[in-house]
């Protein structure tokens, strides 16, 4: 049975729940984002507006979960990487994880800043409205769209590398790397 907290050998229930819920949300946000940009901006496109609102709210949920995940990671032991890995793979694994954390922070923040620059309030599931960080500025709004888009495009190869490495560990190297993150 998996413990609540992490051990030197494996992740605990809290870390596993945070990992997999964030993974599903982020993959869903990426898919939704890619779909939304194919919808026309012409006129009052109610479907696109609703999808953008859902995208923003779920993006903020990822930011909240990221804060919880960072707090958990900083206050609990991190299981050791597989001992047989060469140093370059250990460094690559840490690099990919650090990039994930940076992008999981940067994407919702640029989305929030985009909304601020557009003068569009950001609601967190109708519970409260976030403050605007920027004054209304159409030029800045367009630049933030570009930045947000490129951060999202940067996330996709990291996701592919991460999933590919996990599958390689499981099916080729046959070590416990993937099993440590499963319930």
C-alpha positions in Angstrom: 0.0 0.0 0.0 1.3 3.5 -0.9 1.8 5.9 2.0 0.5 9.4 2.1 4.0 10.9 2.1 6.9 10.2 -0.2 9.7 7.8 0.7 13.2 7.4 -0.6 11.9 4.6 -2.9 8.5 6.0 -4.2 6.1 8.9 -4.3 3.2 9.0 -1.8 -0.5 9.4 -2.5 -0.5 13.2 -2.4 2.4 13.5 -4.9 0.8 10.9 -7.2 -2.6 12.6 -7.1 -1.1 16.0 -7.8 1.0 14.6 -10.6 -1.7 12.8 -12.4 -4.4 15.4 -11.9 -2.1 18.1 -13.2 -1.0 15.9 -16.1 -4.6 15.4 -17.2 -5.5 19.1 -16.8 -2.4 20.3 -18.7 -2.9 17.9 -21.6 -6.6 18.9 -21.7 -5.6 22.6 -21.6 -3.1 22.1 -24.5 -5.7 20.2 -26.5 -8.4 22.8 -25.8 -6.0 25.6 -26.6 -5.0 24.1 -29.9 -8.7 23.6 -30.7 -9.7 27.1 -29.7 -7.3 28.8 -32.0 -8.9 27.1 -35.0 -12.3 28.7 -34.2 -13.1 32.0 -36.0 -12.9 35.3 -34.1 -15.5 36.8 -36.3 -18.5 38.4 -34.6 -19.7 37.2 -31.2 -18.5 33.5 -31.2 -20.3 32.3 -28.0 -18.7 28.8 -28.3 -15.1 30.2 -28.5 -15.8 32.7 -25.6 -17.1 29.9 -23.4 -14.1 27.7 -24.2 -11.7 30.6 -23.4 -13.4 31.1 -20.0 -13.1 27.4 -19.2 -9.5 27.4 -20.4 -8.7 30.3 -18.1 -10.4 28.8 -15.1 -8.7 25.4 -15.5 -5.4 27.2 -16.1 -5.8 29.0 -12.8 -6.6 25.6 -11.1 -3.3 24.3 -12.5 -1.6 27.4 -10.9 -3.2 26.6 -7.5 -2.2 22.9 -7.8 1.3 23.9 -8.8 1.6 25.9 -5.6 0.4 22.9 -3.6 2.8 20.6 -5.5 5.8 22.9 -4.9 4.9 23.2 -1.2 4.7 19.4 -1.0 7.9 18.8 -2.9 9.8 21.3 -0.8 8.6 19.8 2.5 8.9 16.1 1.6 11.6 13.7 0.6 12.1 13.3 -3.2 12.5 9.7 -4.2 15.9 8.9 -5.7 16.4 8.5 -9.4 17.2 5.0 -10.6 20.7 4.2 -9.5 21.7 2.7 -12.9 21.2 5.9 -14.8 24.2 7.7 -16.2 24.7 11.2 -14.9 23.6 12.9 -18.1 20.2 11.2 -17.9 19.8 12.3 -14.2 20.7 15.9 -15.3 18.3 15.7 -18.2 15.5 14.4 -15.9 16.0 17.3 -13.5 16.2 19.8 -16.4 12.9 18.6 -17.9 11.2 18.8 -14.5 12.5 22.3 -13.8 11.3 23.4 -17.3 7.9 21.8 -16.5 7.6 23.8 -13.3 8.7 27.0 -15.0 6.1 26.5 -17.8 3.4 25.4 -15.4 3.9 28.8 -13.8 4.5 30.9 -16.9 1.5 29.7 -18.9 -1.3 30.6 -16.4 0.6 33.8 -15.5 0.8 34.9 -19.1 -2.9 34.0 -19.6 -3.8 36.1 -16.5 -1.7 39.0 -17.9 -3.3 38.6 -21.3 -6.7 39.0 -19.7 -5.5 42.0 -17.7 -4.2 43.7 -20.9 -7.4 42.9 -22.7 -9.5 44.4 -19.9 -11.3 41.1 -19.4 -11.8 40.0 -15.8 -10.5 36.6 -14.7 -12.9 34.6 -12.6 -11.9 31.5 -10.6 -15.0 29.3 -11.2 -17.3 32.1 -10.2 -15.9 32.1 -6.6 -13.9 35.4 -7.0 -12.4 37.6 -9.6 -8.7 38.1 -9.8 -7.2 41.6 -9.8 -5.8 43.0 -13.0 -2.0 43.4 -13.1 -1.9 45.5 -16.2 -3.9 48.4 -17.6 -5.8 47.8 -20.8 -3.3 47.8 -23.7 -4.2 46.1 -27.0 -0.6 46.0 -28.2 0.6 44.3 -25.0 -2.4 41.9 -25.2 -1.2 40.8 -28.7 2.4 40.3 -27.5 1.2 38.3 -24.5 -0.9 36.1 -26.8 2.3 35.3 -28.7 4.3 34.6 -25.6 1.5 32.4 -24.2 1.4 30.5 -27.5 5.1 29.9 -27.6 5.2 28.8 -24.0 2.5 26.2 -24.9 4.5 25.1 -27.9 7.5 24.7 -25.7 5.6 22.6 -23.3 4.6 20.0 -25.9 8.1 18.6 -26.6 8.8 18.4 -22.9 5.6 16.4 -22.4 6.7 14.0 -25.2 10.2 13.6 -23.7 8.7 13.0 -20.3 6.2 10.4 -21.4 8.7 8.8 -23.7 11.3 8.5 -20.9 8.7 7.0 -18.5 7.7 4.4 -21.1 11.3 3.6 -21.9 12.0 3.1 -18.2 9.0 0.8 -17.9 9.2 -1.3 -21.1 12.9 -1.2 -22.1 14.9 -0.7 -18.9 12.2 -2.5 -16.9 13.0 -0.4 -13.7 10.6 1.0 -11.2 10.6 4.6 -12.4 7.0 4.7 -13.7 5.7 2.3 -11.0 6.9 4.8 -8.3 4.4 7.3 -9.7 1.5 4.8 -9.9 -0.9 4.1 -7.1 
